[in-house]
Amino acid sequence: MRYQLLGRSGLKVSSLCLGTMTFGEESGFGASQAECARIFDAFVAAGGNFIDTANLYTNGTSERFLADFIAAERTRLVVASKFTMTMNAADPNAGGNSRKNLQQSLDATLKRLRTDYLDLYWVHAWDQLTPLDELLRALDDAVRAGKILYTGFSNVPAWTVARAQTLAELSGWTRFVALQLHYSLVERNVERELVPCAAALGMAVTAWSPLAGGVLSGKYSDDAAVRAGQPGRLTTTNWGRLFMSERNLAIARVVRQHADRLGRSGAQVAIRWLLQRPCGAIPIIGARSAAQLQDLIGAEGFELDTEALTALDAASAIDIGYPGSLLGSAGGNRMVHGEHGAVGATRACSH
C-alpha cells in the first residue's frame, strides 16, 4: 500500500483507510469480534496504517473492539475517532460541538480504546450552534494536553471550513489537516466547493461510503422486485433512502461494464476511481468479512484506463453550478484574465 502525507502535516497515512462502522453487530449490518479481528489483521498485513472509528459506531463497540486490535502496534498505527453525534438523546449536552461534549466524548473514547491519545480527532459534523472559536480553542487545548495530535472536520459546509482555518491561523490554534466527506461516483457534489477548499487550505480529503452503501459494488439487482428480496444494508435499513435511486443504479451499470472489461470487481473500480482523482482522495473502506476487505484492497493493484475514466466521469457528471459555471468557463477566464488566460494556474480536483 502507498503512503501519503495527511494534508499540510508530517503524518504519513496509507492510501486506503480502514473504516470500522461495521465493527460490532448492534447496527444490524456489522460483524462479530472474531471476524473484525480478521478484517483488521488483513488490512494491517497489506500495509494499512490508517484506522477510522467514532464514538457513535455500534454504540461504542467499534472502539472497544479496536482497543484489543491496536494494542500490540499502537505506536505505528494512525488511529482516528470522532465526536459530535449524540450518545444520549435525552441529554441536550451529550451531542454537538461544545467544549463540554468534546471533553466528555474524548475522555470516553480514550477509555474505550485504552490509549492515551488519538492521532486524529474528527469533528463528526458541524452542529450549526457552537461558536467556531469555542470549538477551535477546545480542540487546541486537547492537542496541547497531548490527548490528540491532529484534527479534522466532517460533514461541514466549505464556508465554515474556510472561516475555521482562518480563525485558527490568526489565533495560533491547531489547524484542521483533513476533511472527511461523502464522496463517490454517485456523490460528487463536494467537487463544487469542499474539494477545492481542501486543496486551497492544505487539507487532505478522505471519502466516506465510497461504494455508496454497496450500490457501486454491483450487488443489488436493477429489478426492484428482485432487489427487495436481496439481503444487504440498503434493503434492510434506512440507508436505502440515501443511496438507492435510478441514477445511482445507472452509474453502477457503467461501473460493472468496465469492471468486466478490466477483469476487476465493481467495488475495485469504484474505489480506484477515487484514488485517481486529482485531489488524491483517501477512500475509507469498510467490510463485513476479511474476503470483502481483500477485494477492496485490490483497488491498489491496477489503474483505470482512459476509456474507463471517461465513461465513469460522464455517467456521474454533475452540474457544477454557479459560481463555478462562470469562473471555470472559457468565457469567464477570458473576462478575468484576458487573452492569455490564467497563466500558470492550476485547478483543484474537478469534474
N, C-alpha and C positions, 0 to 999 in steps of 0.2 A: 504494500500500500504506500502511496505517496504521502508526503507531509508538506504542510504549508503554514506560513505564519497566520495567526488569527488576527486579522485586521492590522492596525498600527500598534503591534506589540511584538515582543520577542518570543511569544508562546507558540510552539510548533505542535500542530494537531494533524491527525490523519485526514485524508481527503474524504473519507466517509466517517460519519458519526453514528454510534450505536444508540438508537432511541429505545427507551425501556418502559414505554407506556403499557406494553404487553407483559411486564414482569408482575405476575400475580393474576389471580382469576376472578377478583371481585367485579371487574368491569364486564364480564361476560364474554370477552374475546381475548383473554390473556392466556398465559401458560403457567405450568407448575414450576416450583422452585428447581426441581431437577432438570427440567427442560431449559429453563432460563440459564442455569449454570452451563449447559452445553452451548447455548447461543453465545453467552459471554465468552467462553473459552475459545470458540471458533473465531470470534471477532478479534480477540487479542492474538491468537495464533496467526491470523492473517496480517498482523502488524497494526491493527487498530489501537489507538490510544485515547480516543475522544468518546466519552460516555455522557449521555444526556438523560436526566430524570427530572422529577418535580415532586414537591411535597404532596400534590393532589393525586398523582398517579397511583391507582389502586389503593387509595386511602392510606398512603404511606408504605404499603407493602413493597413497592418498587425500590424505595430507598433501603428498606430493611434487607431485602434480598441482596442488593448491591453491597451492603456492608460486609457480607461474607465473601463476595466475589472479589472485591478490590483489596481486601486486607493484605494479601501476600505481596502485591505490587503497587501499593498506594502511591509511592513517590514517582513512578514512571507513567501513571495514568493521569489524564486530564478529566477531572470529574466536574460536571456541571449540574446544578439543580435550579429550581425556580420557586418564586413565591408570588402571590397576589390573589390567586383564586381562593375563595373562602373554604376554610376547613371546618366551619361550624356555622350553618346558615342562621342559627338563632342568635349569634353574637355579631353585632354590627362592626366590631373591630377585629374580627377573625379573617377578614379579607381586605383587599385594597393595597395601596402603596404607602400607607402611613409609616412613620418611624416605628410606631408600636407594633404593627403587624410584621414589618420587616424584621425587627429584632426577635420577636417571638417565633416567627417562621424559621429564621436562620438557625436559632438555637435548637429548635425541634428537629430540623433537617440534619444538623451536625450530630445530634444524639442518635437519630435513626441510622445514619451512615457510619457511625462510630469513627469519626475522623475529626481532626482539629480544625480543618479548613476546607474550603471549596476552591477549586482552581478558577471556576467561572460561576457567577451567580446572575441568573436571568430575572429581570422584571417580567413576569409572565404576560402581563397586559397593562396598558395604560388605564388607570381607573377613572380618569376624567375629573377627579376631585382633588387629590393631593397636590399641593404646590410642588412644582418641579425642584425648587431649591431645597425643600424638605426631604424629598426622595434622594436627591443627589448627595446632600450632606450626610444623610443616614448611611448611604452606600459607602461614601468615602470614610466615614468613621469605622465601618466594618472592615474596610481594607486596611486602615491604619492599625486596627486591633489585631490584624493577622488572620481574621476569620475567612476572608475571601481575598483572592488575588486579582481577579479581573471581573468586569461587569458587562452585561449585555441587556438588550431590550427586545421584547417580542410583542407582536400584535399591537402596533402603535402607528399613528399617522406620521408621515415624513416631517411635517412642520414641528411636531413635538420632539422628534429626534434632533432636528437641527437646533431648536431652542435649547434642549438639554445639553448638547455638546458645547454650544457657545457659553452657556452658564458655567459649565464645568471648566472650560478653558480659562475664562475670565476670573474664576474664583480659585483656581489651583486645585480643584477637586478631581477625583478619578473620572476619566472619560470612558464612555462605552467603547468596547472593542469589536462588538458584533451585534447584528440583528438576526433574530430568528423569525422567519416569515413563512407564511403559507405560500409555497411556490412549487409549481409543477407544470406539466404540459397543459393541464386544464385550468390552472390558476396563475395567469401571468399579469394580473393587474398590478402587482408590485413593481413591474418594469416601468410604470408611468412615473412614479415619484420616489418610492422607497429604495429601489436598487441604485439609481443614480445618486440618491442622498448618501447611501452607504459608501459608494465609491468616492464621493467628494469629501467625506468626513472621516475616511480612514477606517471603515468598519467592514468586517467580513460579513458574508451572507450565509446563513445556514437555512436549509429548506425543510420545513416540516410537512409531513404527508406527501412525499414526492411521488407516491403511486396513487394519490387521490383516493385513499381508503381501500385500494385494491382494484379500482376500475381499470387503471392502466396496465395491470398485470395480465389482463385478458381473461380473468377467471369468471367474470359474470357474462351470462348469455345476452345477446341482443334481443331475444324474445322475452317480453315482460312476464309472460305466464311461466316460462321455464325459470327465469331469474328469481321469481318469487319463492320458488322451492329450493333454491341453492343456499347452502349454509355459508355464512360469512357476515362480517361486521355490517355491511351495507344492507343486508336483508333482515338482520335480526336486531339491529339497534337503530337509533335515530340518526346515525351518521349517514344513512342513505339519503336523507333530505339534502345534505350538503353536497354530495358527490354524484348522485345518480341522476343524469339528465341525458337527453338525446344528443346534445352537443358533446358531452364528455364521452359517451359511448362511441360516437363517430370518430373522435380523436383516438380512442382505444383501438378502433379498427385499423387506423393508419399505423399505429404502433405495432399491432400484430402482423400487418403486411410486411413491414421492414424487418421485424424480428424473424419471421420465417425466411425472408430472403438472406439475412445475415447469419442464420443458424444460431440465433440467440433467443432468450426468453423475452417476453414483453416487458417484464419488470426490469431486466438489464438494459433494454433500450431506453426506457423512460428515465432510469437513473443516469445512464450515460449522457442523455440529452442535457441534464442539469450540469453534469461535470464539465461539459464542453461549452457552457455559457461563458461569454466574455468576462462576466463578473467573478468567475471562479467559485460558484456556489458549492457549499458543502451539504450534500444530502444527508438527512437524518433517517437512517434505515431502521425499521422495526420488523420483528418477525415473531411468529408463534412456534417456530421449530428451528433447529440448527440447520436442517436441509434448506429451509426458506432463506436463512441468512447466507448460506454458502452461495445460493443462486444470486442474491443481491450483490455480494462481494465480487461476483464475476463481471460486474459492470466496469471494473478496473482493468479487465483483460483485453479490451478492444477499443476501437474508435469508430464512431458513426461516420460514414462517408457523406460526400456532398449530396448525393441523391436522397439519403435518409434525412439529413438535416433540413434540406429544402422542403421536403414533403411534410415533416413534422412541424416546422415553423409555420408553413402555410395553413395546415389544419388547425393549429392552435392560436393563430394570429388574433390579436385584439385591436380595437380602435384605441390608439394611443391617447386621443383626447386633447383638449386644449389645456395648457399652452404648448404641449409637446408637438401637437399637429402644426403649429405655426413656427415655433423655434427650430424644430427639426427638419422643416421642409427646405427645399432648394430655394424657394422664393423668399422665405424668412431669412435664410442665410445671406442671400444677396442684399436684402434690405438692411441688414445689420452690418455686414462686413464688406459689401461692395463686390466687385467682380472677382476678387481674389479669394473670397470665402473666408472661413475660419482657419487661417493658415496655422498649421502645427497643432491644431486642437485635436483632442481625442474624445470619444464619446463612451460613456459607461454602457454596461450591458443593456442592449435594446433589442427590439424585435424587428 
